[in-house]
């Protein structure tokens, strides 16, 4: 058995054992109110921590022109007033006017 598979089996076994320890502390011990309070504290703290991290990353990330560019901004190079490219305007009947 390779090392990666052994670590996976160990993590799997410890997580199941941790669930049974948590269930015992929550249901059968006198520590039940404290376990409930700590569980809620960790859940709410984790959720608010993720939201705070998203806010921090949003506030500290600089916007680049590549992330703001729309399709029209990229297509404007070589376009005339009608929005048609110069190649399309000259590809008509040879008279140089657009149909």
N, C-alpha and C positions, 0 to 999 in steps of 0.2 A: 504494500500500500504506500503510495507516495505521500509526501508531506502535506500537500494541498488537501487531499482527501481526508487525512487525519485531522487537520485543523477544522475542516467542515463538519466532520462528525462530532468533534469536541464542542464547537459552537452550537450545534443542534442539540446535543445532550444538555449542555449548560443552560440553554434557554428554556428547555422543558423543565429542568430542575428548578430554575428560577421562578417559573410560573407556579409550581407546586409550593415553594416557600412563600411566595406572595399570597397565594390562596389561603394557606394556613394562617399567615399573619393577619389577613383580612377577615377571615371567617371564624377562626377558632381561638384566637389569642386575645388577651386583654389590651393589646396594642392596636386594636382595630380602629378606633377614632383617629389616632395619630397617623396610621397607615393611609386612611382615607384622605386626611388633610394633606399629607405629603404627596400623595398621588395627584390630587387636584392641583397642588402647587407646581409640581413638575409639568403637568399637562399644559396649564395656562402659561407657565413660564416658557415652555418650549414654543408654543404657538406665538406668543408675543415676541420671543427672541427671533423667530423667523421673520415676522413682520418688521421688526426693527432692523434686521439685516437687509431686507429688501429696500427699506427706506434709506438706509445708509448707502447702499450701492447706487440707488437712484440719485441720491444727492451728490455723490462724489464722482460719478462717471461723467466725463466730458462727452458732449455730443460731437460727432464728426460729420462732415458733409456727406460721407458715403452712406450714413444711416438715414439721412433726411432726404436724399435725392429721390425725386419721383420719375416716372417714365417720361413725362413731358420735358423735364429738365435735361435728360440724357438725349432726347430726340431733337432738341432745338438746334443743334449744330448743323448748319447747312440748310435750314428751313427758311422759306420766304414768308411774307406777311400772311398768306393764306394757310400756312402750316404745311404746305407741300414742299418736298425737297426739290432742289434745283434739278436733279436728274429726272424726276417725274415731270417737271414742267417742260423740259426740252425733248421728251421722248414721244411727242405727238406726231403730227403730220409733216413736220419739218419747217413749219412756218414760225415756230417759236412761241405760239400762243397756246394757252390751255383750253381744252374744250369745255 
